[in-house]
Amino acid sequence: MLCLEKLRGGVYHVRAEKGKTSMFTRYGILKEDISRDYADCSAERTDGGVTFGCKKRDVAVAVAEYGDKGFCLHIPLTKDERIFGMGDANRDSVMIRGKTLNVWVANVASYGPMPVVLSTHGWAMIVNSTYYQKFDIGDSDKDTLEISVAGGSVDFYFLAGDSLLDLVQAITDVTGKPVMLPAFGYGLTFVETEKTTDARQLLDDIRMMRDRKIPCDVFGLEPSWMETYYDASTEKKWSKDRFWMPHWLPENTSSHRTFMGPVRFMGMQLSLWLCENYDLLYEEDRNEKANVATAELQVDLAEEAFRKNVDFADAHMQGVMKSDNITKEDEAWFEHLKKFVDNGAACFKLDGNTQVMPHPDRLWAKKYFDDEVHNVYPVILAKQMQQGFAEHTDRRAMIYTAGANLGTQQYAATWAGDTGGGPRTLVACLNYAMCGHTNTTCDMDIMDVKAIHYAFLSTWTQICSWAYYFHPWFLPPENEEMIRVYSTLRSSLFPYFYEAAHNASVTGIPVMRPLPLVCEGTARFDDVCNAYMLGDSLYVGAFDMHLKLPEGEWIDYFTGKTYQGDVEYEVPHGYAGALLVKKALSW
């Protein structure tokens, strides 16, 4: 039996009446306090599912239930219907009809797939499940959207709206509005070279950035900042050799007697890299205490039986052997990070690493299998990091992560993982935008000036030196100058970026906007992956300079020249792409 609940005009929640509650709901990631009515839409249960009466068409959703083994949804598509969404499940195109896409968080292949689809016929769907999902979007059958979910009970949201922009706002009413980063998060982040950086090198590099007049707001340290390389435990400490802290000072000091003092004096924020394999489910599900007590009782009984049936006691054969020797069941993950925040860390980079790898032999919080936890783990991690930082400091957090799924945007920024900064990462940012996730970027490709152009004109921006020497002053002079020019340009546009980011945090409408999102009345822009709107008034062309411009006149930000229609843009000397301003209407 399906339960059909109307939340507001145009927003419905459909779920199995006695089904298992999704972790997205159980842990408060998805919301139901919808901000407003979106569209006139009726809904009724049918023998085979639910039919929604929308302005542009009736949408019949056929539902097949398989108990707690998952479910399947079938939706007929009309001939001229175009489909968007799915986040970082696809880096080939923005319009996704004709594709089969999977929802399973994976390093490199699929960092942030999101079970969200939007139609140009005025409807959208959010599948509320953490299990593996397959979206066949008119691939096997050109006229059918088929969604297969590998576990759990039927649970989805149906949304109706008058436009794609309306639908994005409605989606983020359910999945959460994008987090507003602290102001410095919208400047340049530079991540230091991993193997050779120590405290003195960090300070020298910050000073060099200042002296060479390259605006920069955040310096990041990779895993070598820790005493134990890739330390995923809660016992991590500063490396004694690389980042020595005077032992006679308090552990949580940010005194001028430490390297953090000069970092602060030079106006720089510090970011720390983290890897995670901690069981976060205890923190989300504290009612496990009763089951823990039961488990301990069973161990005691087992030991008693053991002693009755043997003539000797061997300590190596008694007690409990846990495969997870990191997690402290009664301690939240963020607890051990507070001292580093007190030292001066203002940002945390959550590497994909083991957090997005399958853990098939793990029983999370003693009761959840990995197939249910895998997709939600990156979201819970971002949630606990963001909330832990805010509660400890009463400040906005700058958390950035590679792994993502439903709701990530309300806690953290993302970057396109370890996949560089080429054209495919731009497509990932645009597909995230279709799902209402705005704070996105890539690892800037500092050897390609076209990539420098796009990365600096993303919602946030970073250079990751990692194992290399990507400091601007070690690059060819023209590349260093390009970084200086674009970082200065970004600083000059800071009020514009900040206003657009604030608007996104209120409405859900992203800063980087795919052209089909803002020009949905035509299929002309469906194949555009080399251009996007940046806020309300700026048009960015990247990589390929054959540009399709929306209706109206567009003024070149660099030269003042006016363009219309389809153009072959000639990049002005000293720049590496297009930045056009929408001409205001005269009154």
C-alpha positions as CSV (number, residue, x, y, z in Angstrom):
1,M,0.0,0.0,0.0
2,L,1.4,3.4,-1.0
3,C,1.1,6.4,1.2
4,L,0.6,9.6,-0.8
5,E,1.1,12.9,1.1
6,K,0.8,16.4,-0.3
7,L,3.4,18.7,1.4
8,R,2.6,21.9,-0.5
9,G,1.3,22.9,-3.9
10,G,3.2,20.8,-6.4
11,V,5.2,18.8,-3.8
12,Y,4.3,15.2,-2.9
13,H,5.9,12.5,-0.9
14,V,5.1,8.9,-1.9
15,R,6.3,6.0,0.2
16,A,5.4,2.5,1.2
17,E,2.9,2.7,4.1
18,K,4.8,0.3,6.3
19,G,8.2,0.5,4.6
20,K,11.6,1.0,6.0
21,T,12.6,4.6,6.6
22,S,15.4,5.9,4.4
23,M,18.6,7.1,6.1
24,F,18.2,10.4,4.3
25,T,14.9,10.9,6.3
26,R,16.0,9.2,9.5
27,Y,19.1,11.5,9.9
28,G,17.3,14.7,9.0
29,I,19.1,15.2,5.7
30,L,15.9,15.6,3.6
31,K,13.3,18.1,4.7
32,E,9.5,18.5,4.4
33,D,9.1,22.1,5.5
34,I,8.5,23.3,1.9
35,S,8.9,27.1,1.5
36,R,5.9,27.8,-0.8
37,D,3.4,26.4,-3.2
38,Y,5.1,25.7,-6.6
39,A,2.4,24.7,-9.1
40,D,-1.1,23.4,-9.4
41,C,-0.8,19.6,-9.4
42,S,-3.2,16.8,-8.6
43,A,-2.3,13.3,-7.5
44,E,-4.2,10.0,-7.1
45,R,-3.3,6.5,-6.3
46,T,-3.9,4.0,-9.1
47,D,-3.9,0.2,-9.1
48,G,-0.3,0.2,-10.4
49,G,1.1,3.4,-8.7
50,V,0.4,7.1,-8.8
51,T,-0.7,9.6,-11.4
52,F,0.2,13.3,-11.1
53,G,-1.8,15.9,-13.1
54,C,0.7,18.7,-14.0
55,K,0.2,21.8,-16.1
56,K,2.0,20.4,-19.2
57,R,1.1,16.7,-18.9
58,D,-0.1,13.9,-16.7
59,V,2.8,11.9,-15.3
60,A,1.9,8.3,-14.6
61,V,4.4,6.5,-12.2
62,A,4.0,2.7,-12.2
63,V,5.4,1.2,-9.1
64,A,6.7,-2.3,-8.6
65,E,7.5,-3.2,-5.0
66,Y,9.9,-6.0,-3.9
67,G,9.4,-5.9,-0.1
68,D,12.6,-4.7,1.5
69,K,14.6,-5.9,-1.6
70,G,14.0,-2.6,-3.5
71,F,11.5,-1.3,-6.0
72,C,11.2,-0.1,-9.6
73,L,9.5,3.0,-11.1
74,H,8.3,3.3,-14.7
75,I,7.4,6.7,-16.2
76,P,6.4,7.2,-19.8
77,L,8.2,10.1,-21.6
78,T,6.7,12.2,-24.3
79,K,8.5,12.6,-27.6
80,D,9.8,16.2,-27.0
81,E,10.6,15.8,-23.3
82,R,14.1,16.7,-22.2
83,I,15.6,15.4,-19.0
84,F,18.3,16.8,-16.8
85,G,19.9,16.2,-13.4
86,M,21.8,13.3,-11.7
87,G,24.7,15.3,-10.4
88,D,28.1,13.9,-11.0
89,A,26.8,10.6,-12.4
90,N,27.7,11.8,-16.0
91,R,30.4,14.1,-17.4
92,D,29.5,13.7,-21.1
93,S,26.4,16.0,-21.4
94,V,23.9,18.2,-19.5
95,M,20.8,16.8,-21.3
96,I,20.7,13.2,-20.2
97,R,17.8,11.6,-22.0
98,G,19.1,8.5,-23.8
99,K,21.5,7.6,-21.1
100,T,21.7,4.9,-18.3
101,L,23.2,6.3,-15.2
102,N,24.1,4.8,-11.8
103,V,23.8,6.1,-8.3
104,W,26.8,4.7,-6.5
105,V,29.5,6.9,-5.1
106,A,32.9,5.9,-6.5
107,N,36.4,7.4,-6.8
108,V,37.0,9.1,-10.2
109,A,34.1,7.4,-12.0
110,S,31.2,8.9,-10.1
111,Y,32.1,11.1,-7.1
112,G,28.7,12.6,-6.5
113,P,25.8,10.9,-8.3
114,M,22.4,12.3,-7.2
115,P,19.0,10.5,-7.7
116,V,17.3,13.6,-9.0
117,V,15.8,14.1,-12.5
118,L,14.1,17.2,-13.9
119,S,11.8,17.4,-17.0
120,T,11.1,20.3,-19.3
121,H,7.5,19.3,-19.0
122,G,7.3,20.8,-15.5
123,W,8.0,17.9,-13.1
124,A,11.0,16.5,-11.1
125,M,11.6,13.4,-9.0
126,I,13.9,12.7,-6.0
127,V,14.4,9.1,-5.1
128,N,14.7,8.8,-1.3
129,S,17.0,5.8,-1.1
130,T,20.6,5.2,-0.1
131,Y,20.9,1.9,-1.9
132,Y,22.4,1.4,-5.4
133,Q,20.1,2.8,-8.1
134,K,20.0,2.6,-11.9
135,F,18.3,5.3,-14.0
136,D,17.5,4.1,-17.5
137,I,16.5,7.5,-19.0
138,G,15.1,6.5,-22.4
139,D,18.1,4.3,-23.2
140,S,16.6,0.8,-23.4
141,D,13.2,2.2,-24.4
142,K,13.4,5.7,-25.8
143,D,9.9,6.5,-24.4
144,T,10.4,5.3,-20.8
145,L,12.3,6.4,-17.7
146,E,12.9,3.3,-15.6
147,I,14.4,3.6,-12.1
148,S,15.6,0.5,-10.3
149,V,16.5,0.6,-6.6
150,A,18.4,-2.4,-5.2
151,G,17.1,-2.2,-1.6
152,G,14.7,-0.6,0.9
153,S,11.1,0.4,0.4
154,V,9.3,2.6,-2.1
155,D,10.1,6.2,-1.3
156,F,10.3,9.2,-3.6
157,Y,9.3,12.9,-3.9
158,F,7.4,14.2,-6.9
159,L,7.6,17.9,-7.7
160,A,5.7,20.1,-10.1
161,G,6.8,23.6,-11.2
162,D,6.3,26.2,-13.9
163,S,10.0,26.2,-14.9
164,L,13.3,24.3,-14.4
165,L,14.4,27.2,-12.1
166,D,11.2,26.6,-10.0
167,L,12.0,22.9,-9.9
168,V,15.5,23.5,-8.6
169,Q,14.1,25.6,-5.8
170,A,11.6,23.0,-4.9
171,I,14.3,20.3,-5.0
172,T,16.4,22.2,-2.5
173,D,13.4,22.7,-0.3
174,V,13.6,18.9,0.1
175,T,17.3,18.2,-0.1
176,G,18.4,21.4,1.7
177,K,19.5,24.9,0.5
178,P,23.2,25.2,-0.4
179,V,25.5,26.2,2.5
180,M,26.9,29.8,2.5
181,L,30.6,29.4,2.8
182,P,32.6,31.9,4.8
183,A,33.7,34.9,2.8
184,F,37.3,33.6,2.3
185,G,35.9,30.4,0.8
186,Y,35.0,32.4,-2.3
187,G,38.6,33.5,-2.8
188,L,41.6,31.4,-4.1
189,T,42.5,28.2,-2.2
190,F,46.1,26.9,-2.7
191,V,46.9,23.4,-1.5
192,E,50.6,22.9,-0.7
193,T,53.0,20.3,-2.1
194,E,52.6,17.2,0.0
195,K,56.0,15.7,0.5
196,T,58.2,18.7,1.0
197,T,56.2,21.3,2.8
198,D,56.9,22.1,6.4
199,A,55.9,25.0,8.6
200,R,58.7,27.3,7.4
201,Q,58.0,26.5,3.7
202,L,54.3,27.1,4.3
203,L,55.0,30.6,5.7
204,D,57.5,31.4,3.0
205,D,54.9,30.4,0.3
206,I,52.2,32.5,1.9
207,R,54.6,35.5,2.0
208,M,55.6,34.8,-1.7
209,M,51.9,34.8,-2.7
210,R,51.5,38.2,-1.0
211,D,54.7,39.7,-2.4
212,R,53.9,38.6,-5.9
213,K,50.5,40.2,-5.6
214,I,48.4,37.1,-6.2
215,P,45.2,37.3,-4.1
216,C,44.8,34.2,-2.1
217,D,42.7,33.4,1.0
218,V,43.3,29.8,2.0
219,F,46.4,27.6,2.1
220,G,45.9,23.9,2.5
221,L,48.1,21.1,3.9
222,E,48.0,17.5,2.5
223,P,48.3,14.4,4.7
224,S,51.9,14.9,5.6
225,W,50.8,17.5,8.2
226,M,50.1,14.5,10.5
227,E,52.6,12.7,12.6
228,T,51.3,9.4,11.1
229,Y,50.8,9.6,7.3
230,Y,47.2,9.1,6.3
231,D,46.1,8.8,9.9
232,A,42.4,8.0,9.9
233,S,42.2,7.6,13.6
234,T,41.2,10.1,16.3
235,E,44.7,10.1,17.7
236,K,46.3,12.2,15.0
237,K,48.8,14.9,15.9
238,W,50.9,17.5,14.2
239,S,54.1,16.1,12.6
240,K,56.9,16.8,15.1
241,D,59.4,17.2,12.3
242,R,57.3,19.2,9.8
243,F,54.9,21.2,11.9
244,W,56.5,21.4,15.4
245,M,54.4,22.9,18.1
246,P,56.1,23.9,21.4
247,H,55.2,21.1,23.9
248,W,55.2,23.6,26.8
249,L,52.2,25.4,25.3
250,P,48.6,24.2,25.6
251,E,47.6,21.6,23.0
252,N,44.9,23.9,21.6
253,T,46.9,27.0,21.4
254,S,47.1,29.4,18.4
255,S,49.8,31.5,20.0
256,H,52.1,33.7,18.0
257,R,54.8,31.4,19.3
258,T,53.6,28.7,16.9
259,F,53.6,28.8,13.1
260,M,49.9,29.5,13.2
261,G,50.6,33.1,14.5
262,P,52.4,34.2,11.3
263,V,49.7,32.4,9.2
264,R,47.2,34.6,11.0
265,F,49.3,37.8,10.8
266,M,49.5,37.4,7.0
267,G,45.7,37.2,6.7
268,M,45.7,33.6,5.5
269,Q,43.3,30.8,6.5
270,L,44.6,27.2,7.0
271,S,43.0,24.1,5.6
272,L,43.8,20.5,6.7
273,W,43.4,17.3,4.7
274,L,41.5,14.4,6.3
275,C,40.9,10.8,5.5
276,E,38.0,9.0,7.1
277,N,37.1,5.4,7.9
278,Y,35.3,6.2,11.1
279,D,31.9,4.7,11.9
280,L,29.8,7.8,11.9
281,L,26.5,5.9,12.3
282,Y,26.9,5.7,16.1
283,E,26.7,9.5,16.3
284,E,23.7,9.5,14.0
285,D,22.0,6.6,15.7
286,R,22.6,6.8,19.5
287,N,19.8,4.4,20.3
288,E,22.4,1.7,19.6
289,K,23.3,1.8,23.3
290,A,20.7,-0.9,24.1
291,N,22.1,-3.2,21.5
292,V,25.7,-2.6,22.6
293,A,24.7,-3.7,26.1
294,T,23.1,-6.8,24.7
295,A,26.2,-7.6,22.7
296,E,28.4,-7.2,25.8
297,L,26.1,-9.6,27.7
298,Q,26.4,-12.2,25.0
299,V,30.2,-12.0,25.1
300,D,30.2,-12.5,28.9
301,L,28.0,-15.6,28.6
302,A,30.2,-16.9,25.8
303,E,33.3,-16.5,28.0
304,E,31.6,-18.2,30.9
305,A,30.7,-21.2,28.7
306,F,34.3,-21.2,27.5
307,R,35.7,-21.5,31.0
308,K,33.3,-24.3,31.9
309,N,34.5,-26.5,29.0
310,V,38.3,-26.1,29.0
311,D,41.0,-27.0,31.5
312,F,43.0,-23.8,30.9
313,A,42.4,-20.1,30.0
314,D,44.3,-18.6,27.1
315,A,44.0,-14.8,26.9
316,H,44.6,-14.9,23.1
317,M,41.4,-16.9,22.6
318,Q,39.0,-14.8,24.8
319,G,37.2,-11.5,24.5
320,V,36.2,-9.7,21.3
321,M,38.2,-9.1,18.2
322,K,36.9,-6.0,16.3
323,S,37.8,-5.3,12.7
324,D,37.2,-1.6,13.3
325,N,40.0,-0.5,15.6
326,I,39.5,3.2,14.9
327,T,36.0,4.1,16.0
328,K,35.3,5.2,19.6
329,E,31.6,4.3,19.8
330,D,30.7,7.0,22.3
331,E,32.7,9.8,20.7
332,A,31.7,11.9,17.7
333,W,34.3,12.1,14.9
334,F,34.6,15.9,15.1
335,E,35.5,15.8,18.8
336,H,39.2,15.1,18.1
337,L,39.4,17.9,15.5
338,K,38.5,20.6,17.9
339,K,42.1,21.1,19.0
340,F,43.2,21.7,15.4
341,V,40.4,24.3,15.0
342,D,41.7,25.9,18.2
343,N,45.2,25.9,16.7
344,G,43.8,27.9,13.8
345,A,42.5,25.4,11.1
346,A,39.5,27.1,9.5
347,C,38.9,24.6,6.7
348,F,38.9,20.8,6.1
349,K,39.4,18.9,2.9
350,L,37.7,15.5,3.0
351,D,39.5,13.3,0.5
352,G,37.6,10.6,-1.2
353,N,40.1,8.0,-0.2
354,T,38.6,5.1,1.7
355,Q,35.3,6.8,2.5
356,V,33.9,6.2,-0.9
357,M,35.2,2.7,-1.3
358,P,32.9,-0.3,-0.7
359,H,33.2,-1.9,2.8
360,P,31.4,-5.3,2.1
361,D,32.4,-6.9,5.3
362,R,31.5,-4.0,7.6
363,L,28.5,-3.8,9.9
364,W,28.1,-0.1,10.6
365,A,26.9,0.7,14.2
366,K,26.6,-3.0,14.6
367,K,23.5,-3.2,12.4
368,Y,23.7,-1.6,9.0
369,F,25.2,-3.3,6.0
370,D,27.4,-1.3,3.6
371,D,25.0,-1.5,0.7
372,E,22.7,0.9,2.7
373,V,25.4,3.1,4.1
374,H,27.7,3.5,1.2
375,N,25.9,6.4,-0.6
376,V,24.9,8.3,2.5
377,Y,28.3,8.1,4.3
378,P,29.9,11.1,2.5
379,V,26.7,13.2,3.3
380,I,26.8,12.2,7.0
381,L,30.5,13.0,7.1
382,A,30.0,16.5,5.6
383,K,27.0,17.0,8.0
384,Q,29.0,16.1,11.1
385,M,32.0,18.2,10.0
386,Q,29.9,21.3,9.2
387,Q,27.7,21.1,12.3
388,G,30.7,20.2,14.6
389,F,32.7,23.2,13.4
390,A,29.7,25.6,13.7
391,E,28.9,24.4,17.2
392,H,32.5,24.7,18.3
393,T,33.2,28.1,16.8
394,D,29.9,29.8,16.1
395,R,31.3,30.4,12.6
396,R,30.4,29.2,9.2
397,A,32.4,26.2,8.1
398,M,34.5,25.7,4.9
399,I,34.3,22.0,4.4
400,Y,35.0,20.7,0.9
401,T,34.7,17.1,-0.2
402,A,35.0,14.9,-3.2
403,G,32.2,12.4,-2.4
404,A,28.6,13.6,-2.5
405,N,24.9,12.5,-2.7
406,L,21.5,14.0,-1.8
407,G,21.8,16.9,0.6
408,T,25.5,17.4,0.4
409,Q,25.0,21.0,-0.7
410,Q,23.6,22.1,2.6
411,Y,26.8,21.1,4.4
412,A,29.8,21.3,2.1
413,A,31.4,22.4,-1.1
414,T,32.8,19.9,-3.5
415,W,35.5,19.6,-6.1
416,A,35.6,17.2,-9.0
417,G,38.0,14.9,-7.2
418,D,41.3,13.6,-8.6
419,T,40.3,14.2,-12.3
420,G,42.0,17.5,-13.1
421,G,40.4,20.6,-14.4
422,G,39.5,19.9,-18.0
423,P,36.1,20.2,-19.9
424,R,34.6,17.1,-18.3
425,T,34.9,18.6,-14.8
426,L,32.9,21.6,-16.1
427,V,30.1,19.3,-17.1
428,A,30.1,17.8,-13.6
429,C,29.7,21.3,-12.1
430,L,26.8,22.0,-14.5
431,N,25.0,18.7,-13.7
432,Y,25.5,19.4,-9.9
433,A,23.8,22.7,-10.5
434,M,20.8,21.1,-12.0
435,C,20.3,19.3,-8.7
436,G,20.7,22.6,-6.7
437,H,24.3,22.0,-5.6
438,T,26.2,25.3,-6.2
439,N,29.5,25.3,-4.4
440,T,31.5,23.3,-6.9
441,T,34.9,23.5,-8.6
442,C,37.8,21.4,-9.9
443,D,41.5,20.9,-9.4
444,M,42.7,23.7,-11.6
445,D,44.9,22.7,-14.5
446,I,47.6,25.3,-14.2
447,M,49.3,24.4,-17.5
448,D,46.2,25.0,-19.6
449,V,45.3,28.7,-19.6
450,K,41.8,27.9,-20.8
451,A,41.4,25.8,-17.7
452,I,42.7,28.6,-15.5
453,H,40.0,30.9,-17.0
454,Y,37.2,28.4,-16.2
455,A,38.4,27.5,-12.7
456,F,38.7,31.1,-11.6
457,L,35.2,31.7,-12.8
458,S,33.7,28.7,-10.9
459,T,31.7,29.2,-7.7
460,W,34.8,28.6,-5.7
461,T,38.3,27.9,-6.9
462,Q,41.5,26.0,-5.9
463,I,45.0,25.1,-7.1
464,C,46.1,21.7,-5.7
465,S,49.8,21.2,-5.8
466,W,49.7,17.8,-4.2
467,A,52.8,15.8,-5.2
468,Y,54.1,18.5,-7.5
469,Y,55.3,22.1,-7.6
470,F,52.3,24.1,-8.8
471,H,53.2,27.3,-7.1
472,P,52.6,30.1,-9.6
473,W,56.2,31.4,-9.4
474,F,57.6,27.9,-10.6
475,L,55.4,28.0,-13.7
476,P,56.2,29.5,-17.1
477,P,55.9,33.3,-16.8
478,E,52.8,33.5,-18.9
479,N,51.0,31.0,-16.7
480,E,52.0,32.8,-13.5
481,E,50.7,36.0,-15.1
482,M,47.5,34.4,-16.1
483,I,46.9,33.2,-12.5
484,R,47.7,36.7,-11.2
485,V,45.3,38.3,-13.7
486,Y,42.4,35.9,-13.0
487,S,42.9,35.9,-9.2
488,T,42.8,39.7,-9.3
489,L,39.8,39.6,-11.5
490,R,38.1,37.2,-9.1
491,S,38.8,39.5,-6.2
492,S,37.4,42.5,-8.1
493,L,34.2,40.5,-8.7
494,F,34.0,39.3,-5.0
495,P,30.8,41.3,-4.2
496,Y,29.1,39.7,-7.3
497,F,30.2,36.2,-6.3
498,Y,29.2,36.7,-2.7
499,E,25.7,38.0,-3.6
500,A,25.1,35.1,-6.0
501,A,26.2,32.6,-3.4
502,H,23.9,34.2,-0.8
503,N,21.0,34.1,-3.3
504,A,21.8,30.4,-3.8
505,S,21.7,29.7,-0.1
506,V,18.2,31.2,0.1
507,T,16.6,30.1,-3.2
508,G,18.7,27.1,-4.3
509,I,19.4,28.6,-7.7
510,P,23.1,27.9,-8.3
511,V,25.8,30.4,-9.1
512,M,27.0,28.4,-12.2
513,R,23.9,27.9,-14.3
514,P,23.7,25.6,-17.3
515,L,22.2,27.4,-20.3
516,P,19.3,24.9,-20.5
517,L,18.4,25.9,-17.0
518,V,17.9,29.6,-17.9
519,C,16.8,29.1,-21.5
520,E,14.6,26.1,-21.2
521,G,12.1,27.1,-23.9
522,T,14.4,25.8,-26.6
523,A,16.5,22.7,-27.2
524,R,19.2,25.0,-28.8
525,F,21.4,24.9,-25.7
526,D,21.0,21.2,-24.7
527,D,24.4,20.3,-26.1
528,V,26.2,23.3,-24.6
529,C,29.0,22.2,-22.3
530,N,31.4,25.0,-23.0
531,A,29.4,27.9,-21.5
532,Y,27.3,28.8,-18.5
533,M,25.7,31.8,-16.7
534,L,27.6,32.9,-13.7
535,G,25.0,34.5,-11.5
536,D,22.3,36.6,-13.2
537,S,24.4,38.8,-15.5
538,L,27.7,37.2,-16.5
539,Y,28.1,34.6,-19.3
540,V,31.3,32.5,-19.3
541,G,32.7,30.7,-22.3
542,A,35.4,28.1,-21.6
543,F,37.7,25.9,-23.7
544,D,35.8,25.9,-27.1
545,M,35.1,29.5,-28.3
546,H,32.2,28.6,-30.6
547,L,29.6,30.3,-28.4
548,K,25.8,30.1,-28.4
549,L,24.5,33.3,-26.7
550,P,21.1,33.6,-25.2
551,E,18.7,36.2,-26.6
552,G,19.8,39.8,-26.4
553,E,23.0,41.8,-26.5
554,W,26.2,40.7,-24.6
555,I,29.1,43.1,-23.9
556,D,32.6,41.7,-23.6
557,Y,33.9,42.4,-20.1
558,F,37.4,42.7,-21.4
559,T,37.0,44.8,-24.5
560,G,33.5,46.4,-24.5
561,K,32.6,44.8,-27.8
562,T,29.0,43.7,-28.3
563,Y,27.9,40.2,-29.4
564,Q,24.7,38.5,-30.4
565,G,23.6,35.0,-31.5
566,D,26.2,32.3,-32.4
567,V,29.7,33.7,-32.4
568,E,33.3,32.6,-33.0
569,Y,34.8,34.5,-30.1
570,E,38.3,35.8,-30.4
571,V,40.0,35.8,-27.0
572,P,41.6,39.1,-26.1
573,H,45.4,39.1,-25.4
574,G,46.1,38.4,-21.8
575,Y,43.0,36.3,-21.2
576,A,42.0,32.7,-22.0
577,G,38.2,32.7,-22.5
578,A,35.0,34.7,-22.7
579,L,33.4,36.8,-20.0
580,L,30.4,38.6,-21.3
581,V,27.9,40.9,-19.5
582,K,24.2,40.9,-20.2
583,K,23.2,44.3,-21.6
584,A,20.6,45.9,-19.4
585,L,17.3,46.9,-21.0
586,S,16.9,50.6,-21.6
587,W,13.8,52.3,-20.1
